[in-house]
């Protein structure tokens, strides 16, 4: 299924449905449920692990000084909540 472009959600749902013998609609609902669970768990507990893939980790990016590229003006960028994904060792090992 590799054509050089990343899979869309629809293509991923179709692939999951075909491989597992479920409907495409059910596969899409599972993807939506996985995403919403990951968001809520990362928000409430600070992290969410997808076994075999990696971990979503919530954190804070500190306030910093930046520069407006259009004007060159120095600006203050405020502190902000971010979510990072840390790939699992097993996933790294299988990428080779």
TARAWO-V602557 format. One line per field, one symbol per residue. phi: phi as a letter, one per 20 degrees, with the letter a starting at -180 (. if undefined). psi: psi as a letter, one per 40 degrees, with the letter a starting at -180 (. if undefined). A space follows every 50 residues. Layout:
phi=???
psi=???
This chain:
phi=.ecndffefffffffffffdmdfffffffffffffffffffffednabdd gndrcecebceffbeccfffdnffceeffbfccdddffgffffefe
psi=eheeiiiidddddddddddefiidddddddddddddddddddddeeihhh hedahhhiahhiiihahhddeehhihhiiihihihhiidddddee.
